[in-house]
Amino acid sequence: MTVRLDRRQFLATGAAAAAYLGTAGFGRADDIKLRMAWWGGQVRAQLTTKALQVYTQAHPGTSVDTEYLGWDDYWPRLSTETAGGNSPDVLQMDIEYLADYASRGVLLDLTPYVPSKLAVSDFDQPVLDNGKVDGKLYAISAGVNAVSLLYNATAYEEAGVTPPGHSTTWDEFAQNAAEFTKKTKRPGMYGSTDESGAEPVLETWLRQRGKQLYGTDGKLGYDESDVTDWFKMWADMRASGASPPADVQALDHGDVDTSLIAQGRSVLCFENSNEYIAFAGLIKGELAMAPYPKVGASGKGGLYIKPSQFFSVSSQSKLPDASVALVNFLLTDPAATAILGTERGIPSSAATRDKLRPKLDKAGALMLDYISSLGDLAGPLPPPNPPGGGEVTTALLKASQAVAFGASSPADSAASYISTAKDILSRAS
């Protein structure tokens, strides 16, 4: 049965959730009642729901209430729930927030469950280690990916403009985007989104300059001059028409459905490679993939293969063993992994990858090929984000918006941002 879900609706626990999930076929008043929350689009909701149905059918007496939102709404809701001692049993976690939640004691230490209850012995070790904070395992990778440009190949062809590729530099990208905006046959479509407030894009650019977001000491790995250059680069792109003005960019609310590429306002977007599946069905044309631009022709790519997101268990859960069992099922059970496929990224388990490879559809094969094609464009994983990293991410977005709306210069916004970021990290340490 296909279950259609409103991705911006967050199902509360209690009668409303039970009533909804009853229509989905796996929400019942049973002995073990779990809650699971994640962010993501319609496709993720449908696939996860289907996998959970398989789980509850195989485990009579167990039900799973589901809650999900877009990225921007997910974290405030999760913060509110955890502060109230009511966090979901199983939750999707991101590297940006992992240290924050682990340091607050919100996440269950999964170390004692490995390998008896969590069969992760064939997971790539660097990826597995990325779920650790202070040597304890708080999160298990749900898949691996890398950042990428997702672009509308059909729109490029219509405009007579060559899309970015593996060797494109940032200067070439800016020129290319401005050219597309001028030549496109689709009114109101820009050659790029404005990513001045996007931390993953900034991180890649910094790595290309030989720096990083954070050092192993948890302090910023860059300075005011870097951020000034960053904000100026995007200000120049707005001025040339390569990227949209602030009021147009503000129409993107941080989820797949409201993205500018989905609205037909941009020919491309800067996203993780596993998001290909979610975006492919939302554009008018063929979706293709390329790496982020490079700082120089002979420069480093700055990318890295990383956990796309994690599954964690709440320390507030009254059913930790059952919650761990559900995570193990989603990550390792052949039926579950066949359903979930590559939507959350290329599986971290070598055995699962081997089983899925012959069955991959065009989108799955494209994502796997993209990861395999990065070569020396990809480097080692960075240190995990420290406590306070999530607040720093928000501060970057606010500083970038001040420049975009003309309220502040690149230099002044950079100075304000660096000061704010240092204060946040000092308080959180």
Summary of the structure (lengths in Angstrom):
residues: 429
radius of gyration: 21.3
end to end distance: 48.2
largest distance: 61.8
contacts: 1488
relative contact order: 0.17
helix: 46%
strand: 15%
